[in-house]
Every structure is written in structure tokens, then in C-alpha cells.
Amino acid sequence: MKNWRTFCTRPRNHPAAAVAVLAVLAAVLAALSLCLGAVEVTPAEALDALTGHGADSVSARIVLYSRLPRTCGSLLAGAALAVAGVLIQTVLANPLAAPHIIGVNAGAGLAVTLCCALAPMTSLQPVAAFGGAMAGVLLVLLFAESTGASRLTLVLAGVAISNLFTALIDAVTTIWPDALLGYADFRMGGLAGVTMARLGLPALLIAAALAASVALAGQLDILALGPETAQSLGLSVRPMRLVFLGLAAALAGAAVSFCGLVGFVGLLVPHAVRAVVGEESRPLLVCSALGGAGFLTLCDLLARTVAAPFELPVGTVLSIVGGPFFLWLLVCNRGGRTHD
């Protein structure tokens, strides 16, 4: 036990080391994602494809048009969803909160579905996804502030809101069957159809929101002390809550716009990273971004390889891992009565 505590304490005293380790792991997993699959590509062939040599070969086409967009998408979505989870958990003071649990992902998915149904030729899906994600998170915040809900009640309310949005997605796809081609993949979450062109605008939104989150880490630390303490320290609590929830909505919405309703990344990764680097917001945010990027890339790699040549939805892999973890969190927090 003493050795385990020492192991967990060292990264807290040296967060830069944790950042470096997670960055290396994410890079290694990205390289494996480029090389492994139903058709194996050697590292040399993958490097040649990325540098423009042998661009007409079969391996280069596999890397450039299938695996590279997919790997970039998993890195972006993993980082975005993990940081969104950190922001939501801190603002709502609830370790059970996550984008897919409280309706943020489902709200973004509903907005994307409506956008595809009503304006299919536009490229506004990421913007619409932000609006839908923001609607979901504001509904949960309104419920929390108006009822003073306990942790478990807040989660149950979020599940109800998420199910409502999902039912509306089903209704829209029933009325407009072509609104979401491959709806089953969208609902489970997946990266099979991602292209580099489709990642352009979401990547910009994610990069801007990640940078803003890290820049505002000091205010997030103060907000984590509780509304009364934060107010006494001069922080405008309500506006800052809205700012951080807006950043979480931008991150989750941008990710959902190209990877579908991926779940559990925003729940699993922040808890794992907190156990290693502690509660200080800046290292927590940076390490969560790197950990989320590597974790989702690993799950997507498993989804492609464990049943090759068949492919599992990445959401299935995440649910297998995340479901038991969420049940464990519910048991650990069964007596929690945190307000706000």
C-alpha cells in the first residue's frame, strides 16, 4: 500500500513528467493505429505514406484515406470529451457527471440530426452540435440550481434529458430517413466514415476550446472551492459557470459532430487522471486531454482488430469498459448529497 501511495504521489509532485508520459503513450497509440488493422502496414510504409513517398501504393492509400483521418479523429474526440468531462464535473461539483450521461452528447446529436435533415448540403454540423450540447448542459444546470438536487438525482435528471433527446433523434430519423445515413453507427459512436475535410472545423473548435480551458484553469480552481468561497474571493460565479459549460459544450459538440454519440470517455479519463496528478486544474486538463486522446485511440484500435476482418463500433468497446466503472462510481457515491 505504501509503495502504491508513493507511486501515485510522485506524478502529483512532478506533473510535467505525467504530461510527457501521456504524450508519448498517445503518440505510440497513434502510430499503432496507422499500422494495425485488417491489413497490416509496416511502420516504414506508414512513414512513406505520410511523407509523400509511394503515394500510389495500396498501403499508402489505406494510411492516407482511412487510418490517418480515423486516428486524427480519435485523438481530437478523445481529448475533447475528456476535458469536457473535467469541466462539467468541476462546475456541477459532481464526480458522476459526464457529457454522455447528462444529455450533452445527446443534445449535440439531436442538433446534428436536425441540421442534416433540414440543411443537408451545409457544413454547419459542428456549430449546430455546439448549440445542441449547450441546450443540454443548460437544462441540467437549470435543474440543479432550481431544485438543489443531490448528486444522484442530478445524474438521473441528466439521464432523463439524454433519453428525451435520443427519442427526438429517433423521431427525426423516422420522418426523414436520409437525415443520418448510417444512423446505427452514429448512435453507437464510430470513426469509420471520418475524412480529413470533415475534421477541419471541429478541429478548430476543439483547439480553441482546449486553449481557453487551460488559460482559465486558475478560475476553475477557484470555482472548485464552492460558490460561496469563490464569490468571497472575487470570482463572478454564475458568468464563469456559463463560460466553462460553454467550453464543455463546444468540446463535446465538436466531437459528436464527426464521431457520433461516443460515451464514457468524459467519465473514465478524468477520474483516472485525478488519481495520478491530483485536483489542480491546469495539469488535470492537460493530462486529461492527452489521456483521452490516447484512450479513445486505443479503444478504436481494439474495435478494429479484436474481431478483424469484422469491426465493432467503438461505442461498444467503451460501454463494455465504462459500464462497470459507472456502476462502481454509483456505489461509491450512493450517499452523496452535494447541492449545486
SVG drawing of the C-alpha trace seen along z (x, -y; Angstrom):
<svg xmlns="http://www.w3.org/2000/svg" viewBox="-42 -40 53 52">
<polyline fill="none" stroke="black" stroke-width="0.4" points="0.0,0.0 2.8,-2.4 4.5,-1.8 1.2,-2.4 0.7,-5.7 4.3,-6.7 3.7,-5.8 0.6,-7.9 2.1,-10.8 5.2,-11.3 3.3,-12.4 1.4,-14.9 4.7,-16.5 6.0,-16.4 3.1,-16.9 5.4,-17.6 6.6,-14.0 2.9,-12.8 2.3,-15.1 5.4,-13.7 4.5,-10.0 0.9,-10.5 2.1,-12.4 4.4,-9.5 1.7,-6.9 -0.7,-8.9 1.9,-9.1 2.7,-5.4 -1.0,-4.5 -1.4,-6.9 1.4,-5.1 -0.1,-1.7 -3.5,-2.9 -1.8,-3.8 -0.2,-0.4 -2.6,2.1 -6.0,3.3 -7.5,5.8 -4.5,5.1 -1.2,4.6 1.0,1.7 4.7,1.6 6.0,-1.5 8.2,-2.2 5.3,-2.1 3.2,-4.3 6.1,-6.8 6.5,-6.8 2.8,-7.5 2.9,-10.4 6.0,-11.9 4.5,-11.5 6.7,-8.7 4.9,-5.8 1.6,-7.6 0.1,-5.3 0.7,-2.1 -2.1,-0.2 -0.6,-0.7 -0.3,-4.5 -3.9,-4.8 -5.0,-2.8 -3.0,-5.1 -3.9,-8.4 -7.6,-7.9 -8.7,-5.5 -6.4,-5.3 -5.0,-8.8 -8.4,-10.6 -9.6,-8.0 -6.5,-8.4 -6.8,-12.2 -10.5,-11.9 -9.9,-9.6 -7.2,-11.9 -9.3,-15.0 -12.6,-13.5 -10.8,-11.8 -9.1,-15.0 -12.3,-17.0 -14.6,-14.6 -12.2,-14.1 -11.7,-17.8 -15.4,-18.4 -15.9,-15.8 -13.4,-17.6 -15.2,-20.9 -18.7,-19.5 -17.7,-17.6 -16.0,-20.7 -18.8,-23.1 -21.5,-20.8 -19.4,-19.6 -20.4,-16.1 -18.0,-13.2 -20.8,-11.3 -21.4,-13.9 -20.1,-13.4 -21.1,-14.7 -22.9,-11.4 -24.7,-11.0 -26.3,-14.4 -27.5,-14.9 -24.7,-17.0 -23.8,-14.4 -27.4,-13.6 -28.3,-17.3 -25.4,-17.7 -26.6,-14.6 -30.1,-16.0 -28.9,-19.3 -26.7,-17.5 -29.6,-15.3 -31.9,-18.3 -29.2,-20.1 -28.7,-17.1 -32.5,-16.8 -33.2,-20.5 -30.0,-21.7 -28.1,-18.6 -25.8,-20.5 -24.4,-22.8 -21.3,-22.3 -22.9,-23.7 -23.0,-20.5 -20.3,-21.5 -22.0,-24.8 -25.4,-23.1 -23.8,-20.5 -22.5,-23.2 -26.0,-24.7 -27.5,-21.3 -24.8,-20.5 -25.3,-23.9 -29.0,-23.3 -28.4,-20.0 -25.9,-21.4 -28.1,-24.5 -31.1,-22.2 -29.1,-20.3 -27.7,-23.4 -31.2,-24.9 -32.4,-21.8 -29.5,-21.7 -29.9,-25.4 -33.7,-25.3 -34.1,-22.1 -30.8,-21.8 -30.6,-18.2 -28.3,-15.7 -25.6,-14.1 -27.6,-11.0 -30.8,-13.0 -28.8,-15.3 -27.4,-12.3 -30.9,-10.7 -32.3,-14.0 -29.4,-14.1 -30.2,-10.5 -33.9,-11.5 -32.8,-14.5 -30.4,-12.4 -33.2,-9.8 -35.6,-12.6 -33.0,-13.9 -32.3,-10.4 -36.1,-9.8 -36.3,-13.0 -33.3,-11.8 -35.3,-8.6 -38.3,-10.7 -36.4,-12.9 -34.7,-9.9 -38.1,-8.2 -39.7,-11.3 -36.5,-12.0 -34.9,-8.5 -32.0,-10.0 -31.2,-12.6 -28.4,-10.4 -27.1,-7.7 -25.6,-5.0 -27.7,-6.1 -26.8,-3.0 -23.1,-3.9 -23.8,-7.4 -25.8,-6.3 -23.2,-3.8 -20.4,-6.1 -17.7,-5.4 -15.0,-6.8 -15.2,-4.7 -16.6,-7.4 -14.4,-10.3 -12.4,-12.2 -9.8,-14.9 -12.1,-17.5 -14.8,-16.7 -12.4,-17.3 -11.4,-20.8 -14.0,-23.0 -14.4,-20.6 -10.6,-20.6 -10.5,-24.4 -13.3,-24.5 -11.6,-21.8 -8.2,-23.6 -9.7,-26.9 -11.8,-25.5 -8.9,-23.4 -6.6,-26.5 -9.3,-28.6 -9.9,-25.9 -6.2,-25.8 -5.9,-29.6 -8.8,-29.8 -7.5,-27.0 -6.9,-29.4 -10.6,-30.5 -11.6,-26.8 -9.5,-26.1 -11.3,-28.9 -14.7,-27.7 -13.9,-24.2 -13.7,-25.6 -17.5,-26.1 -19.8,-29.0 -19.6,-30.8 -15.8,-30.6 -15.4,-31.6 -17.7,-34.6 -15.7,-35.7 -12.5,-35.5 -13.9,-37.9 -15.0,-35.4 -18.2,-36.0 -19.6,-32.6 -22.6,-32.5 -20.8,-34.0 -17.8,-31.8 -20.0,-28.7 -21.6,-29.6 -18.2,-30.2 -16.9,-26.7 -20.1,-25.0 -20.0,-26.7 -16.4,-25.4 -17.6,-21.9 -20.5,-22.2 -18.1,-23.3 -15.8,-20.4 -18.5,-17.8 -20.5,-19.2 -17.5,-19.3 -16.6,-15.7 -20.1,-14.4 -20.4,-16.1 -17.9,-13.6 -17.7,-10.6 -21.4,-10.2 -22.6,-9.6 -19.4,-8.3 -19.8,-7.7 -17.7,-7.2 -14.6,-9.0 -15.6,-12.0 -16.3,-9.9 -13.4,-7.4 -10.5,-9.6 -10.9,-12.5 -11.2,-10.0 -8.1,-8.1 -6.1,-11.2 -7.2,-12.7 -5.8,-9.6 -2.4,-10.4 -2.0,-14.2 -4.5,-15.4 -7.1,-18.1 -5.1,-21.1 -6.9,-22.2 -4.1,-23.0 -2.2,-19.7 -5.6,-17.9 -6.8,-19.5 -3.6,-18.9 -3.2,-15.3 -7.0,-14.6 -6.6,-15.8 -3.6,-13.6 -5.1,-10.7 -8.5,-11.0 -6.7,-11.2 -4.8,-8.0 -7.7,-6.2 -10.1,-6.7 -7.4,-5.8 -6.8,-2.6 -10.5,-1.7 -10.8,-2.4 -7.8,-0.3 -9.3,2.6 -12.7,2.1 -10.9,2.6 -8.6,5.5 -10.2,7.8 -12.7,9.2 -10.9,8.5 -11.9,8.5 -15.2,7.5 -15.3,4.2 -17.0,3.4 -18.4,-0.1 -16.0,-2.0 -19.0,-2.8 -19.4,0.9 -15.9,1.2 -16.3,-1.9 -19.6,-0.7 -18.0,2.7 -15.3,0.8 -17.3,-2.1 -20.5,-0.5 -19.0,1.4 -16.9,-1.7 -20.0,-3.9 -21.8,-1.3 -18.8,-1.4 -19.0,-5.2 -22.7,-5.0 -21.9,-2.6 -19.1,-4.9 -21.3,-8.0 -24.6,-6.4 -24.7,-8.7 -23.6,-11.8 -25.9,-14.8 -24.0,-17.6 -26.0,-20.6 -25.3,-22.9"/>
</svg>
